[in-house]
Structure formats: structure tokens, C-alpha cells
């Protein structure tokens, strides 16, 4: 018998049952029929129960080449959005006996150190945001079963791609502002080379190009409140007609725009309207509350994990982008008279 401070091993079970370790492996692996007697099998199971023996599933899975572990690679965790993605992915993974390891790449860009001695030996698959593509390459995650989030389906590295309908979100924002009467726009864009932000810019420009009398200026900023404030303040202070609406790629950029507007002695939405995209907790913490696009981060994570399970099982993942919803609050109103 093993003592109380030591985890019992298959050798302990074999000794207690009076059989070989090979017989223990056959019985506990349910491969004993035709190879050992039913009475021997029951003796092994009884010994295992008495000893409190549990097979080392991690070691067994490693021998089989499977750890039932998935790596979720995301940009640096600067907002709760990716926490929601993780929550959704982990919920689906748990139902299928998988664990999810969260790996935020530094600053969302650039190379990242491999979190495992050998990613390919330690993981069954990877789910990755397009903003973390460089980190993905650095850890050789692109050589594993892979699902890409927020990525161009035509150029994806992965076996499947899962997207939110960001283009429709931008269309909803633009139509809302055009409907209020806005024609002069400032696009406060995220200064990140990523497909999802290219979609925002393209959809905004396309939609406004189809409406006579509109103008669009774009300034870029790192996704931080201070960087957004500086970029927006410079743009709003420039010579020429002032924009009546600021369309921001992200709620944090919108919070920076709020600061810029107030530093210039202007009011939201009386003098200028502001919109975001994400619907973070921040959106209702600022005053007035922010008109933005709600993205279902947890559903996004769930769909990402479901797609990876499909890839691992050789099935076709569910098609179709995840719908998004404009949430109109107090930061938008008709423009004041010129």
C-alpha cells in the first residue's frame, strides 16, 4: 500500500491485486477482455478503488500525442473584450474535455516568446486573433490546427475563420449619423495593421462616398486614451470646417476623443457627436454615455472554439459572421447649425 502522502501508482495497484502492471493497464484502459479473466479484472478495479488510484491522464495523453489543450492567442489584455472571448471559448472547451491556455502577445504586435518548450508537442490546436499574427508565427502556432478570429477569410492561415460582422457595425454607425444630418466626419482609426481595422476604414469610406456632400478625414492613434486625445485634439484644432462627428474604431479611442473635445471647450453631443465600437464597460462610465456597436465577445469565443473542434474532427465549421448591434446613447445628436 502507498502511504498517505504519496500518490498511488499502477505498480501499487499491481502489487495489491497480485498481477503485472501490464494487466493493470489493460483493465483500467478497458482493453482486458480476452486477455485477462473477469475475476482478475474485478480484482484490479477493487485494488484501484481501495488505493484511490487515478490514472495519470496527462502522461497518457502525451504518449498519444494529445493533451486536450488549446492555446488562445490574443493581443495584450488591454480591454475586457478578450476576457469575454476567453470565457466563451473556455465554456465550450470544458464541455468537450478541453482546457484553454490564454496567451496575450506583448502589446498585441511583434514577436513573442514561446510559452511552451515545444508548442507542437504540448497543444492540440490554436485560436488566434489577427492582431496577434506575429506572435502566432513566433510560437509556431501556425503549424498546428488553427482557427483565426477577426481575419480575412481569403488570406487566413487557419483551417477556419470566425468573424464578427464588423462591416455591418460600421454601416449601422454611419447610417445613424447620416440620418441625424451629419456630413463632416473625422475617423479616429486604430494605428494597428490588422484586417479588422482595414474593414472599418473601407466600409466607412465606401458608405460616405455614396452620399453627396460628405467629407471624411482620418487620423490614426495607438489604442490608448492619451494617444487618442492627442490625435483628436490636433485634428479638431486644424484649420478649415470642423467635423460634426467623430467615428472611433474602439471605445477607448472614443474616450480619448471625449477628452480632446472638452479641452477645446466643445460639448458632446451639442457641438460634436462621438461614436465607438465594442460596447465595453467604459461606454456607460463616460458622460454622456457612448453610442457604440455591441460585440458579443463571449459568443465570439464560443464560435471560435466550436470551429476548432470541427477542424480537429474533420467537420465543416458553422458559416456566417456573428451579428453586431448599434446601441444608441447620449453621445450622438443632430449637428448644430454651421
C-alpha positions in Angstrom: 0.0 0.0 0.0 1.2 3.5 -0.8 1.4 5.8 2.2 -1.0 8.8 2.6 1.5 11.4 1.3 2.3 9.6 -1.9 0.0 9.3 -4.9 -0.6 5.6 -5.6 0.9 4.3 -8.8 -0.1 1.5 -11.2 2.7 -0.6 -9.6 1.0 -0.2 -6.2 -2.3 -1.5 -7.8 -0.5 -4.4 -9.5 1.1 -5.4 -6.2 -2.2 -5.2 -4.3 -4.0 -7.2 -6.9 -1.2 -9.7 -7.4 -0.9 -9.0 -11.2 1.5 -7.3 -13.5 1.5 -3.6 -14.4 0.6 -4.6 -17.9 -2.6 -6.3 -16.6 -3.5 -3.1 -14.6 -3.0 -1.0 -17.8 -5.3 -3.4 -19.8 -8.0 -3.5 -17.2 -8.1 0.3 -16.4 -7.9 1.0 -20.2 -10.9 -1.3 -20.8 -8.8 -3.5 -23.1 -8.8 -6.6 -20.9 -11.5 -8.8 -22.5 -10.0 -11.9 -24.0 -6.6 -11.2 -22.3 -7.3 -11.5 -18.6 -10.2 -13.1 -16.7 -13.2 -11.2 -15.5 -12.3 -12.2 -11.9 -8.8 -10.7 -12.4 -10.2 -7.5 -13.9 -12.5 -7.1 -10.9 -9.6 -7.7 -8.5 -7.6 -4.9 -10.2 -10.6 -2.5 -10.1 -11.1 -3.2 -6.4 -7.4 -2.6 -5.6 -7.5 0.7 -7.6 -10.6 1.8 -5.6 -9.1 0.9 -2.3 -5.9 2.7 -3.0 -7.6 5.7 -4.5 -5.6 5.3 -7.7 -6.3 7.6 -10.7 -4.5 7.1 -14.0 -2.2 9.9 -15.0 -4.3 11.2 -17.9 -1.8 13.9 -18.8 1.0 11.4 -19.3 -1.3 9.1 -21.2 -2.4 11.9 -23.5 1.2 13.0 -24.1 2.0 9.4 -25.2 -0.9 9.5 -27.5 0.1 12.9 -28.9 -3.0 14.7 -27.4 -3.2 17.0 -24.3 -6.7 18.3 -24.9 -5.3 21.7 -24.5 -5.9 24.7 -26.8 -3.9 27.9 -26.9 -5.9 31.2 -27.3 -3.5 33.9 -28.7 -4.8 37.4 -28.3 -3.4 41.0 -28.2 -2.3 42.3 -24.9 -5.3 42.2 -22.5 -6.0 46.0 -22.5 -9.8 45.6 -22.5 -12.3 43.2 -21.2 -13.3 42.2 -24.8 -10.7 39.5 -25.0 -11.5 38.3 -21.5 -15.0 37.7 -22.8 -13.6 35.8 -25.8 -11.7 33.6 -23.4 -14.7 33.0 -21.2 -16.8 31.9 -24.2 -14.0 29.6 -25.6 -13.3 28.0 -22.2 -17.1 27.3 -21.7 -17.3 25.3 -24.9 -13.9 23.7 -24.4 -14.9 22.5 -20.9 -18.0 20.7 -22.3 -15.7 18.7 -24.6 -13.0 17.9 -22.0 -10.5 20.6 -23.3 -8.6 23.2 -21.4 -7.8 26.7 -22.8 -4.5 28.4 -22.1 -4.6 32.2 -22.6 -1.5 33.7 -24.2 -1.5 37.5 -24.6 1.1 38.7 -27.1 3.1 41.7 -25.8 1.4 44.9 -26.9 -0.6 42.9 -29.4 2.2 43.1 -32.0 5.8 41.9 -32.6 7.5 38.6 -31.7 6.6 36.7 -28.6 8.4 34.1 -26.6 7.2 30.6 -26.9 5.1 29.8 -23.7 6.0 26.1 -24.1 9.2 24.3 -24.7 7.6 22.8 -27.8 4.2 24.2 -28.7 3.5 21.4 -31.2 4.1 18.7 -28.5 2.0 20.5 -25.9 -1.1 21.6 -27.8 -3.9 20.2 -29.9 -4.8 23.4 -31.6 -4.7 27.2 -31.6 -7.3 30.0 -31.7 -5.7 33.4 -32.6 -6.8 36.9 -33.3 -5.4 38.5 -36.4 -3.9 41.3 -34.2 -1.7 38.6 -32.7 -0.5 37.1 -36.0 3.2 37.9 -35.4 3.2 36.2 -32.0 1.4 33.2 -33.6 4.3 32.8 -36.1 6.9 33.1 -33.4 5.5 30.3 -31.4 5.0 28.1 -34.5 1.3 28.1 -33.8 0.6 28.4 -37.5 1.8 24.8 -37.9 -0.9 23.4 -35.6 -4.7 23.0 -36.2 -5.7 26.7 -36.3 -8.7 28.9 -36.2 -8.3 32.6 -36.9 -10.5 35.3 -35.3 -11.1 38.7 -36.9 -9.2 37.7 -40.0 -9.5 37.9 -43.8 -11.2 34.6 -44.8 -9.5 34.8 -48.2 -6.0 35.0 -46.7 -6.4 33.1 -43.4 -3.5 30.9 -42.2 -6.0 28.7 -40.4 -8.3 25.8 -41.2 -11.3 28.1 -40.3 -12.0 31.7 -39.8 -14.6 33.2 -37.4 -15.6 36.9 -37.7 -17.9 39.4 -36.2 -19.9 41.4 -38.8 -17.7 44.5 -38.3 -18.6 45.8 -41.7 -22.3 45.9 -40.8 -21.4 47.5 -37.5 -19.7 50.4 -39.3 -22.6 50.6 -41.7 -25.1 50.9 -38.8 -23.0 53.7 -37.2 -22.6 55.6 -40.5 -26.3 55.4 -41.4 -27.2 56.5 -37.8 -25.0 59.6 -38.2 -26.1 60.4 -41.7 -29.7 60.0 -40.6 -29.1 62.7 -38.0 -27.8 65.0 -40.7 -24.0 64.8 -40.2 -21.9 65.3 -43.3 -18.4 66.2 -42.0 -16.7 63.2 -40.4 -13.4 62.5 -38.6 -12.4 58.9 -38.4 -10.2 58.2 -35.3 -8.6 55.0 -36.5 -6.6 52.4 -34.6 -2.9 52.6 -35.6 -2.6 48.8 -36.0 -2.0 46.9 -39.2 -4.9 44.4 -38.9 -7.6 43.2 -41.2 -10.4 44.1 -38.8 -9.3 47.8 -38.8 -8.9 47.8 -42.6 -12.6 46.7 -42.8 -13.7 49.6 -40.6 -11.9 52.1 -42.8 -13.0 50.6 -46.1 -16.7 50.4 -45.1 -16.7 53.9 -43.8 -15.1 55.4 -46.9 -17.4 53.3 -49.2 -20.6 54.3 -47.4 -19.7 58.0 -47.3 -18.6 58.0 -50.9 -22.2 57.1 -51.9 -23.6 60.1 -50.1 -23.2 63.5 -51.8 -21.8 66.4 -49.8 -19.9 64.4 -47.2 -16.3 64.8 -46.2 -14.0 62.4 -44.3 -10.7 63.0 -42.6 -8.7 60.1 -41.0 -6.2 60.3 -38.2 -4.6 57.3 -36.5 -3.7 56.7 -32.9 -2.5 53.8 -30.8 -5.4 52.3 -28.8 -4.9 54.3 -25.6 -6.9 57.2 -24.2 -3.9 59.5 -24.1 -2.9 58.8 -27.7 -6.4 59.2 -28.9 -6.8 62.5 -27.1 -3.7 63.9 -28.7 -4.6 62.8 -32.2 -8.2 64.0 -31.9 -7.2 67.4 -30.4 -4.7 68.1 -33.2 -7.3 67.1 -35.9 -10.1 69.2 -34.3 -7.9 72.3 -33.9 -6.8 72.2 -37.6 -7.9 75.0 -39.9 -11.0 74.5 -42.0 -14.5 73.4 -41.2 -14.7 71.3 -38.1 -16.1 67.8 -38.3 -19.5 67.4 -36.7 -19.0 63.7 -35.9 -16.1 61.6 -34.8 -16.3 57.9 -35.6 -13.9 55.9 -33.5 -12.6 52.3 -34.2 -12.8 51.4 -30.5 -14.4 52.7 -27.3 -11.0 53.6 -25.7 -10.3 55.8 -28.7 -13.7 57.4 -28.1 -12.9 58.1 -24.5 -9.7 59.9 -25.7 -11.9 61.9 -28.2 -14.1 63.0 -25.3 -11.1 64.5 -23.6 -10.0 66.3 -26.7 -13.4 67.7 -27.4 -13.7 69.1 -23.8 -10.1 70.5 -23.9 -11.2 72.6 -26.8 -14.2 73.9 -25.0 -16.8 71.9 -27.0 -19.7 69.9 -25.9 -20.8 66.3 -26.7 -23.2 65.9 -28.5 -24.2 69.6 -28.8 -21.1 70.6 -30.8 -19.8 67.3 -31.9 -21.1 63.7 -31.9 -18.8 60.7 -31.0 -19.3 57.0 -31.6 -17.3 54.0 -30.6 -17.2 50.3 -31.3 -17.1 47.4 -28.8 -19.6 48.4 -26.1 -17.1 48.0 -23.3 -18.0 48.8 -19.7 -16.2 52.1 -20.4 -19.1 53.1 -22.8 -21.5 53.7 -19.9 -18.9 55.0 -17.5 -18.3 58.2 -19.5 -20.7 61.1 -19.7 -22.7 61.3 -21.9 -22.9 57.6 -22.4 -21.4 56.4 -25.7 -23.2 55.4 -28.8 -21.3 52.4 -29.9 -21.6 48.9 -31.5 -22.1 46.0 -29.2 -19.9 43.0 -30.0 -20.8 39.7 -28.3 -17.3 38.7 -27.1 -18.3 35.5 -25.4 -20.3 34.3 -28.4 -17.2 35.1 -30.5 -15.1 32.9 -28.2 -17.7 30.1 -28.3 -17.8 30.1 -32.1 -14.0 30.1 -32.2 -13.8 27.0 -30.0 -16.6 25.3 -31.9 -14.8 25.9 -35.2 -11.6 24.5 -33.8 -13.4 21.3 -32.6 -14.8 21.0 -36.1 -11.3 21.3 -37.6 -9.9 18.7 -35.2 -12.7 16.3 -36.1 -12.6 16.9 -39.8 -16.0 18.6 -40.0 -17.0 21.8 -41.7 -17.3 24.7 -39.1 -20.5 26.8 -38.9 -20.6 29.5 -41.5 -21.7 33.1 -41.3 -20.4 36.2 -39.4 -21.7 36.9 -35.9 -24.3 39.8 -35.9 -23.5 43.0 -34.1 -25.8 45.7 -32.8 -25.7 49.5 -32.7 -26.5 50.9 -29.2 -27.6 54.5 -29.4 -26.9 56.6 -26.3 -26.3 60.2 -25.4 -23.2 60.9 -27.4 -24.9 61.4 -30.8 -27.4 64.1 -31.9 -28.1 66.2 -35.0 -25.3 68.6 -35.8 -25.7 72.2 -34.6 -26.2 74.9 -37.3 -23.0 75.7 -39.2 
